[in-house]
Amino acid sequence: MSEVKIRDVKQPTVTTQQLDYEDEWFELQPIEKKLISYSLLLGLGLLVVFIFIFKPFH
C-alpha cells in the first residue's frame, strides 16, 4: 500500500501589509442590523423591568 502525504501542499503566506481593510470588513446585512437592534432593545427593556421589580435604589 502506498503512503499518503497529508499537508504536502504549500500554503501561501499573507502578511498584514498585503491585506486590504476593504477585504477584511464588510457592511452588515439588513437582517443583522435588525437582530442587533432587537437584542439591544430587549436587553435595555429587561434592565428597566428588573430595576422596577427589585427596586435596588430604595
Residue, then its C-alpha position, 0 to 999 in steps of 0.5 A: m500500500s502506498e503512503v499518503k502525504i497529508r499537508d504536502v501542499k504549500q500554503p501561501t503566506v499573507t502578511t498584514q501589509q498585503l491585506d486590504y481593510e476593504d477585504e477584511w470588513f464588510e457592511l452588515q446585512p439588513i437582517e443583522k442590523k435588525l437582530i442587533s437592534y432587537s437584542l439591544l432593545l430587549g436587553l435595555g427593556l429587561l434592565v428597566v423591568f428588573i430595576f422596577i421589580f427589585k427596586p435596588f435604589h430604595 
